[in-house]
Amino acid sequence: MQKITVALLSGGISSERDVSIKSGNEVYKALNKEKYEVIRYDPKTDLGKIVADHSKIDIALIIMHGKYGEDGTIQGLLDLLGIPYQGSGVLASAVAIDKLISKKLYASEGLEVPPYMVVNQNDYHSAQQSIRQLGLPVVLKPLTGGSSIGMDIVFSESDLSVALENAFQYDSQVILESYIRGVEVTCGVLGNQKLAPLPIIEIIPGKDYRFFDYEAKYKPGATEEICPARMDSRLAKKVEECAIKAHRVLNCRGCSRTDMIIDNGTIYVLETNTIPGMTPTSLLPKAANAAGYTFGQFLDRLIELGMQK
């Protein structure tokens, strides 16, 4: 049987470069070398190589996060080169990474989102007005990006300027959200036309963490991740429906993972990841494992869905 040539893309130039490289290393180890000829590329240095090699590449695995990897940029290059890839295309990737646009689309589908306001860089007065209108505490995030980089929870107005200064290192706009106290969950969706929800994961950051921040996400043992989540079947069905609605309204393909908070039975959709973390212990592969996939089999399925394009 002829091997499928897979271009494994990881690294890049976003603030999530290190996470991408670690994910890429784990994906490389898990790919079945009897089925795949795997060629690794780092878009930070290897864009020319990707262009030169495009005719021999059967599919690309984009294991990248943040700007220039998860925002439709690299997807556009691959489209121009005629290289299929796992996951969402240019438009869905660009929309999902933008927290303002995605929230508006969620609301159009009848999904609940936390009250929010957007603040431009250097507009400290507007930020003060926003937190007074939303009420404290507020969650503060760069408008684009992931892994909770630049994110903070502001409990008093005196903390606002430092949190804004940090967030504006990563984006020229910041979104402020009302803080929802509840149970944090995430639900993956797998498929192209026919969609299947994966088992829901309940996320409980350790007592040393105020929220599911960068360290809580990636430090072993820092967060308890319960799969399947502790909830009755009726609520679980509603969470799955929200994840599928979010996937569809953003026009995602292949896979996605939508983060939510449940407060007194109300499910608030926070954001959708079009390229979630891809180590064996990351949330989406963990949910896939609970559904019966090994990590290697899960990657096989993503490749299969990508080649359906």
Steps between C-alpha positions, in 0.01 A plus 500: 500500500635840399560730793313829539740795510410719798643848548507556876494874567588625849681795651428827322536849643203544735516533877400132512805380307637288787167321549481436126849345490421273795173393339679439171756277670224287656307477173814392314559219751140381476466494121522150355823503294385189312205700363653847474812662363527793741690816407531767769486872426525805726320787322731745678785386273358249252232675294719479191550127556124445526451680167785304337369165630128561443461256210611203710289581807173308531372680809620747761446465872491853641606470863519873562323738735432873504575751226642381168404140582146486630369819340470391136839631387679169449174346376490758221853411392415130493185573298709689243739204479218247468601316819209362705521532877313392811254736657330824408566717197600865473168664587406277794853523642505880476153536651552253787821665621328841518312501829275791403382362165456150637288629791271683260459182296433291811226744602348483150459124554329554835802402709556681829821702538622701800432877477808663344657820370805566279771755583757641259863552592576818698130554576527464877197721562279270292634201692406663831150568372472141377580340833259732678229399256579127507570491873797342674660259466555494124698263282748679276639336183683604182248495215691225320732225614470211741658295779376772739806711408436862600183403685417615853212546741464855632349518849554871568535811286852551637608175328370605159798692360751218562266239349437718194872566450567127501213416262593775253839334449312238297227695322392858432151420631389336823165345584352536849244241611283474809647234726273197512534284810422144405629169373746524211461231233620437148349289224667384181325443169631266231392477136432689178137477388404243763601628843558298816555654844781354708466435874479820705790593727457686830794730579599572861816714537705432814453713810812702411336631180228762473403370155609258228808707410809407295673316783181326611455380142848360447655419837449129575263451790401866526142439385253220555331401174204269549380308194215438464389807692285458810152598380171335422423382148252782435754773572771309311274490195455879517877553526556277196234692307673830584835366379347381173316832450823692559688275257232548232446875537876559463505262200768278656616175344681191623507575870447777751486536876263748661555629854198579716401591857182368660335718763170385655415301190582780253775408254721794400716447191845656538696413187567233240845361422548385142844347571488388863806373683631180348702312756367166628398670827343808337126545543380397153717184475395415857133522398573296187667237717187482715307442176725204416776652286868458575699816427630345177150398392372849574770648274404243233141626520605866469708415193210308350263794556755741353543293186122495447531864389 
